[in-house]
């Protein structure tokens, strides 16, 4: 059986935070605000996998009201979700993602993100896609005040 999951996340960009996306630090004077490290790409991926599992969303499993998750690396949360997926007998067939940010430019970092995420997700290079788009200067993302990410996962059980 195959199931799909859709994930989305958005974080405002603030001064004094590291910009972590896809498990990679992107050089930039601002970073995503958040209870964890604010990695919107990993959060979108987590939500897509939880969608395929039928297990709600990231906020239910790792609430921002729980001090255990304060500043936690999002890759640690993804490892936990991958353990849930394997326990349910699932494996990711492919994962397609979109990063939406006006700046910094994300395309130059996509291969490093794939190298960071691929082994953890159990995916070969061609089964993990990371696209970078701008928001054409529209809304908070287009004004450079936020980063947003989408992810679609196809999971086989």
N, CA, C and O atoms as a GROMACS GRO file, in nm:
protein
  628
    1UNK      N    1   0.083  -0.116   0.000
    1UNK     CA    2   0.000   0.000   0.000
    1UNK      C    3   0.089   0.124   0.000
    1UNK      O    4   0.195   0.127   0.063
    2UNK      N    5   0.045   0.227  -0.072
    2UNK     CA    6   0.116   0.354  -0.078
    2UNK      C    7   0.031   0.462  -0.014
    2UNK      O    8  -0.091   0.464  -0.029
    3UNK      N    9   0.096   0.552   0.058
    3UNK     CA   10   0.029   0.667   0.117
    3UNK      C   11   0.115   0.790   0.093
    3UNK      O   12   0.238   0.784   0.092
    4UNK      N   13   0.046   0.903   0.073
    4UNK     CA   14   0.116   1.030   0.056
    4UNK      C   15   0.093   1.117   0.178
    4UNK      O   16  -0.008   1.104   0.248
    5UNK      N   17   0.188   1.205   0.202
    5UNK     CA   18   0.173   1.304   0.309
    5UNK      C   19   0.223   1.438   0.261
    5UNK      O   20   0.319   1.446   0.185
    6UNK      N   21   0.156   1.544   0.305
    6UNK     CA   22   0.192   1.680   0.269
    6UNK      C   23   0.235   1.754   0.395
    6UNK      O   24   0.168   1.745   0.498
    7UNK      N   25   0.346   1.826   0.386
    7UNK     CA   26   0.393   1.905   0.499
    7UNK      C   27   0.420   2.048   0.459
    7UNK      O   28   0.459   2.076   0.345
    8UNK      N   29   0.399   2.140   0.553
    8UNK     CA   30   0.424   2.282   0.531
    8UNK      C   31   0.472   2.341   0.662
    8UNK      O   32   0.428   2.301   0.770
    9UNK      N   33   0.565   2.437   0.652
    9UNK     CA   34   0.608   2.510   0.770
    9UNK      C   35   0.657   2.648   0.729
    9UNK      O   36   0.707   2.666   0.618
   10UNK      N   37   0.642   2.743   0.818
   10UNK     CA   38   0.688   2.879   0.796
   10UNK      C   39   0.743   2.933   0.928
   10UNK      O   40   0.685   2.908   1.034
   11UNK      N   41   0.853   3.005   0.921
   11UNK     CA   42   0.913   3.067   1.040
   11UNK      C   43   0.955   3.209   1.007
   11UNK      O   44   1.010   3.234   0.900
   12UNK      N   45   0.930   3.302   1.099
   12UNK     CA   46   0.982   3.436   1.078
   12UNK      C   47   1.133   3.436   1.094
   12UNK      O   48   1.189   3.356   1.169
   13UNK      N   49   1.200   3.526   1.023
   13UNK     CA   50   1.344   3.540   1.034
   13UNK      C   51   1.376   3.652   1.132
   13UNK      O   52   1.319   3.761   1.125
   14UNK      N   53   1.468   3.624   1.225
   14UNK     CA   54   1.504   3.721   1.328
   14UNK      C   55   1.656   3.730   1.340
   14UNK      O   56   1.728   3.635   1.309
   15UNK      N   57   1.701   3.844   1.386
   15UNK     CA   58   1.844   3.865   1.413
   15UNK      C   59   1.888   3.773   1.527
   15UNK      O   60   1.810   3.742   1.617
   16UNK      N   61   2.013   3.731   1.523
   16UNK     CA   62   2.072   3.657   1.634
   16UNK      C   63   2.044   3.509   1.636
   16UNK      O   64   2.077   3.442   1.734
   17UNK      N   65   1.985   3.455   1.530
   17UNK     CA   66   1.961   3.310   1.522
   17UNK      C   67   2.042   3.253   1.406
   17UNK      O   68   2.056   3.318   1.301
   18UNK      N   69   2.094   3.132   1.424
   18UNK     CA   70   2.159   3.061   1.314
   18UNK      C   71   2.051   3.020   1.215
   18UNK      O   72   1.940   2.984   1.254
   19UNK      N   73   2.084   3.025   1.086
   19UNK     CA   74   1.990   2.985   0.982
   19UNK      C   75   2.018   2.839   0.948
   19UNK      O   76   2.105   2.809   0.867
   20UNK      N   77   1.942   2.749   1.011
   20UNK     CA   78   1.955   2.605   0.987
   20UNK      C   79   1.840   2.564   0.897
   20UNK      O   80   1.724   2.590   0.927
   21UNK      N   81   1.873   2.499   0.786
   21UNK     CA   82   1.770   2.451   0.694
   21UNK      C   83   1.818   2.321   0.632
   21UNK      O   84   1.928   2.314   0.578
   22UNK      N   85   1.736   2.218   0.641
   22UNK     CA   86   1.776   2.088   0.589
   22UNK      C   87   1.895   2.031   0.663
   22UNK      O   88   1.971   1.952   0.608
   23UNK      N   89   1.911   2.072   0.789
   23UNK     CA   90   2.023   2.025   0.870
   23UNK      C   91   2.155   2.094   0.838
   23UNK      O   92   2.260   2.052   0.887
   24UNK      N   93   2.150   2.199   0.756
   24UNK     CA   94   2.270   2.269   0.712
   24UNK      C   95   2.264   2.413   0.761
   24UNK      O   96   2.159   2.476   0.757
   25UNK      N   97   2.377   2.465   0.807
   25UNK     CA   98   2.382   2.606   0.845
   25UNK      C   99   2.409   2.690   0.721
   25UNK      O  100   2.511   2.673   0.654
   26UNK      N  101   2.317   2.780   0.692
   26UNK     CA  102   2.327   2.869   0.577
   26UNK      C  103   2.376   3.004   0.628
   26UNK      O  104   2.313   3.062   0.716
   27UNK      N  105   2.488   3.055   0.575
   27UNK     CA  106   2.539   3.184   0.622
   27UNK      C  107   2.440   3.298   0.592
   27UNK      O  108   2.405   3.322   0.476
   28UNK      N  109   2.395   3.366   0.697
   28UNK     CA  110   2.302   3.477   0.682
   28UNK      C  111   2.290   3.546   0.818
   28UNK      O  112   2.299   3.478   0.920
   29UNK      N  113   2.271   3.676   0.822
   29UNK     CA  114   2.265   3.746   0.952
   29UNK      C  115   2.138   3.718   1.033
   29UNK      O  116   2.133   3.749   1.152
   30UNK      N  117   2.037   3.660   0.971
   30UNK     CA  118   1.914   3.626   1.043
   30UNK      C  119   1.892   3.476   1.037
   30UNK      O  120   1.952   3.406   0.955
   31UNK      N  121   1.807   3.427   1.125
   31UNK     CA  122   1.770   3.286   1.123
   31UNK      C  123   1.626   3.268   1.163
   31UNK      O  124   1.563   3.362   1.213
   32UNK      N  125   1.572   3.149   1.142
   32UNK     CA  126   1.432   3.125   1.173
   32UNK      C  127   1.406   3.119   1.324
   32UNK      O  128   1.472   3.045   1.397
   33UNK      N  129   1.309   3.198   1.368
   33UNK     CA  130   1.267   3.193   1.508
   33UNK      C  131   1.192   3.062   1.529
   33UNK      O  132   1.123   3.014   1.439
   34UNK      N  133   1.205   3.007   1.646
   34UNK     CA  134   1.133   2.884   1.675
   34UNK      C  135   1.172   2.828   1.810
   34UNK      O  136   1.274   2.866   1.866
   35UNK      N  137   1.091   2.738   1.861
   35UNK     CA  138   1.119   2.672   1.989
   35UNK      C  139   1.238   2.578   1.973
   35UNK      O  140   1.325   2.571   2.060
   36UNK      N  141   1.241   2.505   1.861
   36UNK     CA  142   1.356   2.418   1.831
   36UNK      C  143   1.457   2.504   1.755
   36UNK      O  144   1.464   2.625   1.777
   37UNK      N  145   1.534   2.444   1.667
   37UNK     CA  146   1.629   2.523   1.588
   37UNK      C  147   1.562   2.595   1.471
   37UNK      O  148   1.628   2.669   1.398
   38UNK      N  149   1.430   2.574   1.452
   38UNK     CA  150   1.355   2.646   1.351
   38UNK      C  151   1.376   2.598   1.209
   38UNK      O  152   1.349   2.672   1.114
   39UNK      N  153   1.424   2.477   1.191
   39UNK     CA  154   1.453   2.423   1.058
   39UNK      C  155   1.322   2.392   0.985
   39UNK      O  156   1.267   2.282   0.997
   40UNK      N  157   1.272   2.491   0.911
   40UNK     CA  158   1.141   2.479   0.846
   40UNK      C  159   1.136   2.366   0.743
   40UNK      O  160   1.031   2.305   0.725
   41UNK      N  161   1.248   2.337   0.677
   41UNK     CA  162   1.248   2.228   0.579
   41UNK      C  163   1.229   2.093   0.648
   41UNK      O  164   1.147   2.012   0.605
   42UNK      N  165   1.303   2.071   0.754
   42UNK     CA  166   1.288   1.945   0.828
   42UNK      C  167   1.149   1.936   0.890
   42UNK      O  168   1.090   1.828   0.894
   43UNK      N  169   1.096   2.047   0.938
   43UNK     CA  170   0.962   2.045   0.996
   43UNK      C  171   0.858   2.008   0.891
   43UNK      O  172   0.766   1.931   0.919
   44UNK      N  173   0.871   2.062   0.770
   44UNK     CA  174   0.778   2.026   0.662
   44UNK      C  175   0.790   1.878   0.626
   44UNK      O  176   0.690   1.811   0.602
   45UNK      N  177   0.914   1.828   0.623
   45UNK     CA  178   0.936   1.685   0.595
   45UNK      C  179   0.871   1.599   0.703
   45UNK      O  180   0.805   1.500   0.673
   46UNK      N  181   0.892   1.638   0.829
   46UNK     CA  182   0.831   1.564   0.940
   46UNK      C  183   0.679   1.560   0.924
   46UNK      O  184   0.617   1.454   0.938
   47UNK      N  185   0.618   1.674   0.895
   47UNK     CA  186   0.473   1.676   0.879
   47UNK      C  187   0.427   1.591   0.761
   47UNK      O  188   0.321   1.528   0.767
   48UNK      N  189   0.505   1.588   0.653
   48UNK     CA  190   0.466   1.504   0.540
   48UNK      C  191   0.470   1.356   0.578
   48UNK      O  192   0.382   1.280   0.539
   49UNK      N  193   0.570   1.316   0.655
   49UNK     CA  194   0.581   1.176   0.698
   49UNK      C  195   0.472   1.141   0.799
   49UNK      O  196   0.414   1.033   0.794
   50UNK      N  197   0.443   1.233   0.891
   50UNK     CA  198   0.336   1.209   0.987
   50UNK      C  199   0.202   1.201   0.916
   50UNK      O  200   0.113   1.126   0.957
   51UNK      N  201   0.186   1.278   0.808
   51UNK     CA  202   0.064   1.270   0.730
   51UNK      C  203   0.046   1.132   0.667
   51UNK      O  204  -0.063   1.076   0.669
   52UNK      N  205   0.154   1.080   0.612
   52UNK     CA  206   0.148   0.945   0.552
   52UNK      C  207   0.121   0.840   0.660
   52UNK      O  208   0.054   0.739   0.633
   53UNK      N  209   0.172   0.863   0.780
   53UNK     CA  210   0.149   0.770   0.890
   53UNK      C  211   0.012   0.787   0.955
   53UNK      O  212  -0.034   0.700   1.028
   54UNK      N  213  -0.054   0.900   0.928
   54UNK     CA  214  -0.181   0.928   0.993
   54UNK      C  215  -0.164   0.962   1.139
   54UNK      O  216  -0.251   0.932   1.221
   55UNK      N  217  -0.050   1.028   1.173
   55UNK     CA  218  -0.019   1.057   1.313
   55UNK      C  219  -0.015   1.206   1.343
   55UNK      O  220   0.068   1.251   1.422
   56UNK      N  221  -0.103   1.284   1.281
   56UNK     CA  222  -0.113   1.425   1.317
   56UNK      C  223  -0.002   1.510   1.260
   56UNK      O  224   0.032   1.499   1.142
   57UNK      N  225   0.054   1.596   1.345
   57UNK     CA  226   0.156   1.690   1.298
   57UNK      C  227   0.264   1.709   1.403
   57UNK      O  228   0.256   1.657   1.514
   58UNK      N  229   0.364   1.784   1.366
   58UNK     CA  230   0.482   1.805   1.450
   58UNK      C  231   0.446   1.870   1.584
   58UNK      O  232   0.506   1.839   1.687
   59UNK      N  233   0.347   1.959   1.583
   59UNK     CA  234   0.308   2.027   1.706
   59UNK      C  235   0.246   1.936   1.810
   59UNK      O  236   0.254   1.962   1.929
   60UNK      N  237   0.183   1.829   1.765
   60UNK     CA  238   0.125   1.732   1.859
   60UNK      C  239   0.233   1.646   1.925
   60UNK      O  240   0.227   1.618   2.045
   61UNK      N  241   0.331   1.605   1.845
   61UNK     CA  242   0.436   1.517   1.900
   61UNK      C  243   0.543   1.593   1.976
   61UNK      O  244   0.595   1.545   2.077
   62UNK      N  245   0.576   1.712   1.928
   62UNK     CA  246   0.686   1.790   1.986
   62UNK      C  247   0.639   1.933   2.013
   62UNK      O  248   0.685   2.026   1.946
   63UNK      N  249   0.547   1.952   2.108
   63UNK     CA  250   0.487   2.084   2.129
   63UNK      C  251   0.588   2.189   2.175
   63UNK      O  252   0.684   2.160   2.247
   64UNK      N  253   0.563   2.313   2.131
   64UNK     CA  254   0.654   2.421   2.170
   64UNK      C  255   0.634   2.465   2.314
   64UNK      O  256   0.701   2.556   2.362
   65UNK      N  257   0.542   2.400   2.384
   65UNK     CA  258   0.523   2.425   2.526
   65UNK      C  259   0.606   2.329   2.612
   65UNK      O  260   0.610   2.343   2.734
   66UNK      N  261   0.672   2.234   2.549
   66UNK     CA  262   0.752   2.133   2.620
   66UNK      C  263   0.899   2.176   2.622
   66UNK      O  264   0.961   2.185   2.516
   67UNK      N  265   0.953   2.203   2.740
   67UNK     CA  266   1.093   2.250   2.748
   67UNK      C  267   1.195   2.148   2.695
   67UNK      O  268   1.308   2.185   2.665
   68UNK      N  269   1.157   2.020   2.684
   68UNK     CA  270   1.251   1.920   2.631
   68UNK      C  271   1.290   1.951   2.486
   68UNK      O  272   1.396   1.909   2.440
   69UNK      N  273   1.205   2.025   2.415
   69UNK     CA  274   1.230   2.050   2.274
   69UNK      C  275   1.287   2.190   2.248
   69UNK      O  276   1.303   2.230   2.133
   70UNK      N  277   1.317   2.264   2.355
   70UNK     CA  278   1.376   2.397   2.341
   70UNK      C  279   1.514   2.384   2.276
   70UNK      O  280   1.602   2.318   2.331
   71UNK      N  281   1.532   2.448   2.162
   71UNK     CA  282   1.658   2.453   2.087
   71UNK      C  283   1.707   2.316   2.039
   71UNK      O  284   1.823   2.301   2.004
   72UNK      N  285   1.619   2.214   2.039
   72UNK     CA  286   1.659   2.081   1.993
   72UNK      C  287   1.687   2.085   1.843
   72UNK      O  288   1.616   2.153   1.769
   73UNK      N  289   1.791   2.014   1.798
   73UNK     CA  290   1.812   2.004   1.653
   73UNK      C  291   1.695   1.930   1.588
   73UNK      O  292   1.656   1.822   1.632
   74UNK      N  293   1.639   1.990   1.486
   74UNK     CA  294   1.524   1.928   1.418
   74UNK      C  295   1.559   1.792   1.360
   74UNK      O  296   1.470   1.708   1.345
   75UNK      N  297   1.685   1.770   1.326
   75UNK     CA  298   1.726   1.638   1.276
   75UNK      C  299   1.700   1.530   1.381
   75UNK      O  300   1.672   1.415   1.346
   76UNK      N  301   1.711   1.565   1.510
   76UNK     CA  302   1.680   1.468   1.616
   76UNK      C  303   1.532   1.429   1.612
   76UNK      O  304   1.497   1.313   1.632
   77UNK      N  305   1.446   1.528   1.587
   77UNK     CA  306   1.303   1.500   1.577
   77UNK      C  307   1.275   1.413   1.454
   77UNK      O  308   1.192   1.322   1.459
   78UNK      N  309   1.345   1.442   1.345
   78UNK     CA  310   1.327   1.362   1.223
   78UNK      C  311   1.372   1.218   1.246
   78UNK      O  312   1.309   1.125   1.195
   79UNK      N  313   1.479   1.198   1.320
   79UNK     CA  314   1.523   1.061   1.351
   79UNK      C  315   1.414   0.985   1.426
   79UNK      O  316   1.389   0.868   1.398
   80UNK      N  317   1.349   1.053   1.519
   80UNK     CA  318   1.240   0.990   1.594
   80UNK      C  319   1.124   0.954   1.502
   80UNK      O  320   1.066   0.846   1.514
   81UNK      N  321   1.089   1.044   1.410
   81UNK     CA  322   0.980   1.016   1.317
   81UNK      C  323   1.018   0.901   1.224
   81UNK      O  324   0.933   0.818   1.191
   82UNK      N  325   1.143   0.894   1.182
   82UNK     CA  326   1.188   0.784   1.097
   82UNK      C  327   1.178   0.651   1.172
   82UNK      O  328   1.145   0.549   1.112
   83UNK      N  329   1.205   0.652   1.301
   83UNK     CA  330   1.190   0.529   1.382
   83UNK      C  331   1.043   0.488   1.387
   83UNK      O  332   1.012   0.369   1.380
   84UNK      N  333   0.953   0.584   1.398
   84UNK     CA  334   0.809   0.555   1.396
   84UNK      C  335   0.768   0.496   1.262
   84UNK      O  336   0.690   0.401   1.255
   85UNK      N  337   0.822   0.553   1.155
   85UNK     CA  338   0.790   0.506   1.020
   85UNK      C  339   0.836   0.362   1.002
   85UNK      O  340   0.760   0.278   0.952
   86UNK      N  341   0.959   0.334   1.041
   86UNK     CA  342   1.011   0.197   1.028
   86UNK      C  343   0.931   0.099   1.113
   86UNK      O  344   0.903  -0.013   1.070
   87UNK      N  345   0.894   0.141   1.235
   87UNK     CA  346   0.815   0.054   1.323
   87UNK      C  347   0.680   0.020   1.261
   87UNK      O  348   0.626  -0.089   1.282
   88UNK      N  349   0.624   0.114   1.183
   88UNK     CA  350   0.496   0.092   1.115
   88UNK      C  351   0.513   0.014   0.985
   88UNK      O  352   0.415  -0.013   0.915
   89UNK      N  353   0.638  -0.023   0.952
   89UNK     CA  354   0.663  -0.099   0.831
   89UNK      C  355   0.672  -0.015   0.706
   89UNK      O  356   0.658  -0.066   0.595
   90UNK      N  357   0.695   0.114   0.723
   90UNK     CA  358   0.700   0.204   0.608
   90UNK      C  359   0.840   0.236   0.562
   90UNK      O  360   0.937   0.228   0.639
   91UNK      N  361   0.849   0.272   0.436
   91UNK     CA  362   0.975   0.324   0.380
   91UNK      C  363   0.938   0.434   0.281
   91UNK      O  364   0.838   0.423   0.209
   92UNK      N  365   1.018   0.537   0.278
   92UNK     CA  366   0.992   0.648   0.188
   92UNK      C  367   1.032   0.606   0.047
   92UNK      O  368   1.143   0.557   0.025
   93UNK      N  369   0.943   0.625  -0.048
   93UNK     CA  370   0.972   0.598  -0.189
   93UNK      C  371   1.041   0.720  -0.249
   93UNK      O  372   1.147   0.708  -0.311
   94UNK      N  373   0.980   0.836  -0.231
   94UNK     CA  374   1.045   0.960  -0.271
   94UNK      C  375   0.988   1.076  -0.192
   94UNK      O  376   0.880   1.068  -0.133
   95UNK      N  377   1.064   1.185  -0.192
   95UNK     CA  378   1.028   1.304  -0.117
   95UNK      C  379   1.060   1.424  -0.205
   95UNK      O  380   1.172   1.438  -0.254
   96UNK      N  381   0.962   1.510  -0.225
   96UNK     CA  382   0.980   1.630  -0.305
   96UNK      C  383   0.954   1.750  -0.214
   96UNK      O  384   0.853   1.756  -0.145
   97UNK      N  385   1.046   1.846  -0.215
   97UNK     CA  386   1.036   1.962  -0.126
   97UNK      C  387   1.056   2.092  -0.202
   97UNK      O  388   1.114   2.095  -0.310
   98UNK      N  389   1.005   2.199  -0.142
   98UNK     CA  390   1.024   2.334  -0.195
   98UNK      C  391   1.060   2.424  -0.078
   98UNK      O  392   0.990   2.426   0.024
   99UNK      N  393   1.168   2.499  -0.093
   99UNK     CA  394   1.205   2.604   0.001
   99UNK      C  395   1.166   2.736  -0.064
   99UNK      O  396   1.201   2.761  -0.179
  100UNK      N  397   1.092   2.820   0.009
  100UNK     CA  398   1.052   2.950  -0.044
  100UNK      C  399   1.115   3.057   0.045
  100UNK      O  400   1.078   3.072   0.162
  101UNK      N  401   1.210   3.130  -0.012
  101UNK     CA  402   1.278   3.237   0.061
  101UNK      C  403   1.328   3.341  -0.039
  101UNK      O  404   1.378   3.307  -0.146
  102UNK      N  405   1.314   3.466  -0.004
  102UNK     CA  406   1.364   3.571  -0.091
  102UNK      C  407   1.516   3.577  -0.082
  102UNK      O  408   1.586   3.590  -0.183
  103UNK      N  409   1.565   3.567   0.040
  103UNK     CA  410   1.709   3.557   0.065
  103UNK      C  411   1.730   3.489   0.199
  103UNK      O  412   1.644   3.496   0.286
  104UNK      N  413   1.840   3.424   0.216
  104UNK     CA  414   1.948   3.405   0.120
  104UNK      C  415   1.905   3.309   0.009
  104UNK      O  416   1.805   3.238   0.022
  105UNK      N  417   1.980   3.309  -0.097
  105UNK     CA  418   1.953   3.216  -0.207
  105UNK      C  419   1.980   3.074  -0.158
  105UNK      O  420   2.085   3.046  -0.101
  106UNK      N  421   1.884   2.985  -0.181
  106UNK     CA  422   1.892   2.849  -0.128
  106UNK      C  423   1.948   2.747  -0.226
  106UNK      O  424   2.006   2.647  -0.184
  107UNK      N  425   1.932   2.770  -0.355
  107UNK     CA  426   1.977   2.672  -0.454
  107UNK      C  427   2.123   2.630  -0.434
  107UNK      O  428   2.154   2.512  -0.450
  108UNK      N  429   2.213   2.722  -0.401
  108UNK     CA  430   2.353   2.680  -0.382
  108UNK      C  431   2.374   2.584  -0.264
  108UNK      O  432   2.479   2.521  -0.254
  109UNK      N  433   2.275   2.572  -0.177
  109UNK     CA  434   2.288   2.485  -0.059
  109UNK      C  435   2.209   2.355  -0.071
  109UNK      O  436   2.215   2.271   0.019
  110UNK      N  437   2.135   2.338  -0.180
  110UNK     CA  438   2.045   2.222  -0.190
  110UNK      C  439   2.120   2.090  -0.193
  110UNK      O  440   2.073   1.992  -0.134
  111UNK      N  441   2.234   2.082  -0.258
  111UNK     CA  442   2.308   1.955  -0.263
  111UNK      C  443   2.361   1.917  -0.124
  111UNK      O  444   2.360   1.800  -0.088
  112UNK      N  445   2.406   2.016  -0.048
  112UNK     CA  446   2.453   1.988   0.088
  112UNK      C  447   2.336   1.942   0.176
  112UNK      O  448   2.352   1.854   0.260
  113UNK      N  449   2.218   2.002   0.155
  113UNK     CA  450   2.099   1.959   0.230
  113UNK      C  451   2.062   1.816   0.194
  113UNK      O  452   2.028   1.737   0.282
  114UNK      N  453   2.069   1.783   0.066
  114UNK     CA  454   2.040   1.646   0.023
  114UNK      C  455   2.139   1.548   0.087
  114UNK      O  456   2.100   1.439   0.129
  115UNK      N  457   2.266   1.587   0.094
  115UNK     CA  458   2.367   1.500   0.156
  115UNK      C  459   2.341   1.484   0.305
  115UNK      O  460   2.370   1.378   0.362
  116UNK      N  461   2.287   1.587   0.369
  116UNK     CA  462   2.254   1.581   0.512
  116UNK      C  463   2.132   1.494   0.537
  116UNK      O  464   2.130   1.414   0.631
  117UNK      N  465   2.030   1.509   0.453
  117UNK     CA  466   1.902   1.443   0.477
  117UNK      C  467   1.889   1.303   0.417
  117UNK      O  468   1.824   1.216   0.475
  118UNK      N  469   1.951   1.281   0.302
  118UNK     CA  470   1.935   1.154   0.230
  118UNK      C  471   1.961   1.030   0.313
  118UNK      O  472   1.876   0.942   0.319
  119UNK      N  473   2.077   1.020   0.378
  119UNK     CA  474   2.105   0.899   0.457
  119UNK      C  475   2.007   0.880   0.572
  119UNK      O  476   1.968   0.768   0.603
  120UNK      N  477   1.968   0.990   0.637
  120UNK     CA  478   1.875   0.981   0.749
  120UNK      C  479   1.738   0.932   0.702
  120UNK      O  480   1.670   0.858   0.774
  121UNK      N  481   1.698   0.974   0.582
  121UNK     CA  482   1.568   0.935   0.526
  121UNK      C  483   1.573   0.802   0.453
  121UNK      O  484   1.469   0.748   0.414
  122UNK      N  485   1.694   0.748   0.432
  122UNK     CA  486   1.708   0.624   0.359
  122UNK      C  487   1.683   0.642   0.210
  122UNK      O  488   1.633   0.552   0.143
  123UNK      N  489   1.717   0.761   0.158
  123UNK     CA  490   1.688   0.792   0.019
  123UNK      C  491   1.815   0.815  -0.061
  123UNK      O  492   1.911   0.878  -0.014
  124UNK      N  493   1.814   0.764  -0.184
  124UNK     CA  494   1.921   0.794  -0.278
  124UNK      C  495   1.896   0.931  -0.337
  124UNK      O  496   1.787   0.986  -0.327
  125UNK      N  497   1.999   0.985  -0.400
  125UNK     CA  498   1.994   1.122  -0.450
  125UNK      C  499   1.874   1.151  -0.540
  125UNK      O  500   1.812   1.256  -0.526
  126UNK      N  501   1.839   1.061  -0.629
  126UNK     CA  502   1.729   1.083  -0.723
  126UNK      C  503   1.591   1.072  -0.658
  126UNK      O  504   1.490   1.108  -0.719
  127UNK      N  505   1.585   1.023  -0.535
  127UNK     CA  506   1.457   1.007  -0.466
  127UNK      C  507   1.429   1.119  -0.368
  127UNK      O  508   1.325   1.119  -0.301
  128UNK      N  509   1.520   1.215  -0.358
  128UNK     CA  510   1.504   1.331  -0.271
  128UNK      C  511   1.526   1.456  -0.354
  128UNK      O  512   1.635   1.477  -0.408
  129UNK      N  513   1.423   1.538  -0.365
  129UNK     CA  514   1.433   1.659  -0.446
  129UNK      C  515   1.414   1.781  -0.357
  129UNK      O  516   1.321   1.787  -0.276
  130UNK      N  517   1.502   1.878  -0.372
  130UNK     CA  518   1.493   2.003  -0.298
  130UNK      C  519   1.497   2.117  -0.399
  130UNK      O  520   1.598   2.139  -0.467
  131UNK      N  521   1.386   2.190  -0.408
  131UNK     CA  522   1.376   2.303  -0.499
  131UNK      C  523   1.380   2.432  -0.417
  131UNK      O  524   1.337   2.435  -0.302
  132UNK      N  525   1.433   2.538  -0.479
  132UNK     CA  526   1.438   2.669  -0.414
  132UNK      C  527   1.364   2.769  -0.501
  132UNK      O  528   1.388   2.780  -0.621
  133UNK      N  529   1.274   2.843  -0.438
  133UNK     CA  530   1.195   2.944  -0.507
  133UNK      C  531   1.195   3.072  -0.425
  133UNK      O  532   1.221   3.070  -0.304
  134UNK      N  533   1.166   3.185  -0.492
  134UNK     CA  534   1.137   3.308  -0.420
  134UNK      C  535   0.986   3.324  -0.418
  134UNK      O  536   0.914   3.248  -0.482
  135UNK      N  537   0.939   3.424  -0.345
  135UNK     CA  538   0.797   3.453  -0.340
  135UNK      C  539   0.765   3.581  -0.419
  135UNK      O  540   0.663   3.646  -0.398
  136UNK      N  541   0.858   3.615  -0.511
  136UNK     CA  542   0.839   3.730  -0.600
  136UNK      C  543   0.804   3.857  -0.523
  136UNK      O  544   0.720   3.937  -0.566
  137UNK      N  545   0.870   3.874  -0.406
  137UNK     CA  546   0.855   3.992  -0.321
  137UNK      C  547   0.715   4.010  -0.263
  137UNK      O  548   0.680   4.120  -0.219
  138UNK      N  549   0.635   3.903  -0.261
  138UNK     CA  550   0.499   3.909  -0.208
  138UNK      C  551   0.491   3.851  -0.067
  138UNK      O  552   0.552   3.748  -0.039
  139UNK      N  553   0.417   3.917   0.021
  139UNK     CA  554   0.394   3.868   0.155
  139UNK      C  555   0.518   3.867   0.242
  139UNK      O  556   0.623   3.916   0.200
  140UNK      N  557   0.508   3.812   0.364
  140UNK     CA  558   0.621   3.812   0.457
  140UNK      C  559   0.743   3.737   0.403
  140UNK      O  560   0.857   3.776   0.431
  141UNK      N  561   0.721   3.631   0.327
  141UNK     CA  562   0.835   3.558   0.269
  141UNK      C  563   0.901   3.645   0.164
  141UNK      O  564   1.024   3.659   0.163
  142UNK      N  565   0.823   3.702   0.076
  142UNK     CA  566   0.875   3.787  -0.030
  142UNK      C  567   0.940   3.914   0.020
  142UNK      O  568   1.026   3.971  -0.047
  143UNK      N  569   0.898   3.959   0.137
  143UNK     CA  570   0.958   4.078   0.198
  143UNK      C  571   1.084   4.043   0.277
  143UNK      O  572   1.145   4.131   0.337
  144UNK      N  573   1.123   3.915   0.277
  144UNK     CA  574   1.244   3.873   0.348
  144UNK      C  575   1.226   3.859   0.497
  144UNK      O  576   1.324   3.857   0.571
  145UNK      N  577   1.102   3.851   0.543
  145UNK     CA  578   1.076   3.840   0.686
  145UNK      C  579   1.050   3.699   0.733
  145UNK      O  580   1.034   3.675   0.853
  146UNK      N  581   1.046   3.601   0.639
  146UNK     CA  582   1.013   3.462   0.676
  146UNK      C  583   1.069   3.367   0.572
  146UNK      O  584   1.105   3.406   0.461
  147UNK      N  585   1.076   3.240   0.611
  147UNK     CA  586   1.109   3.130   0.520
  147UNK      C  587   0.996   3.028   0.532
  147UNK      O  588   0.948   2.999   0.642
  148UNK      N  589   0.954   2.973   0.419
  148UNK     CA  590   0.848   2.872   0.417
  148UNK      C  591   0.896   2.750   0.339
  148UNK      O  592   0.976   2.762   0.247
  149UNK      N  593   0.847   2.634   0.376
  149UNK     CA  594   0.886   2.511   0.309
  149UNK      C  595   0.766   2.418   0.294
  149UNK      O  596   0.676   2.415   0.379
  150UNK      N  597   0.766   2.344   0.185
  150UNK     CA  598   0.665   2.243   0.153
  150UNK      C  599   0.735   2.110   0.131
  150UNK      O  600   0.848   2.106   0.085
  151UNK      N  601   0.667   2.002   0.165
  151UNK     CA  602   0.721   1.869   0.139
  151UNK      C  603   0.607   1.773   0.108
  151UNK      O  604   0.501   1.779   0.170
  152UNK      N  605   0.629   1.686   0.011
  152UNK     CA  606   0.534   1.580  -0.023
  152UNK      C  607   0.612   1.448  -0.020
  152UNK      O  608   0.715   1.434  -0.087
  153UNK      N  609   0.562   1.354   0.059
  153UNK     CA  610   0.628   1.224   0.074
  153UNK      C  611   0.537   1.114   0.018
  153UNK      O  612   0.416   1.114   0.040
  154UNK      N  613   0.597   1.021  -0.055
  154UNK     CA  614   0.531   0.899  -0.094
  154UNK      C  615   0.592   0.786  -0.013
  154UNK      O  616   0.713   0.762  -0.020
  155UNK      N  617   0.509   0.717   0.064
  155UNK     CA  618   0.557   0.614   0.156
  155UNK      C  619   0.490   0.483   0.120
  155UNK      O  620   0.370   0.478   0.095
  156UNK      N  621   0.570   0.377   0.118
  156UNK     CA  622   0.518   0.242   0.092
  156UNK      C  623   0.513   0.166   0.224
  156UNK      O  624   0.608   0.169   0.302
  157UNK      N  625   0.400   0.100   0.249
  157UNK     CA  626   0.383   0.019   0.370
  157UNK      C  627   0.366  -0.127   0.332
  157UNK      O  628   0.350  -0.212   0.419
   0.00000   0.00000   0.00000
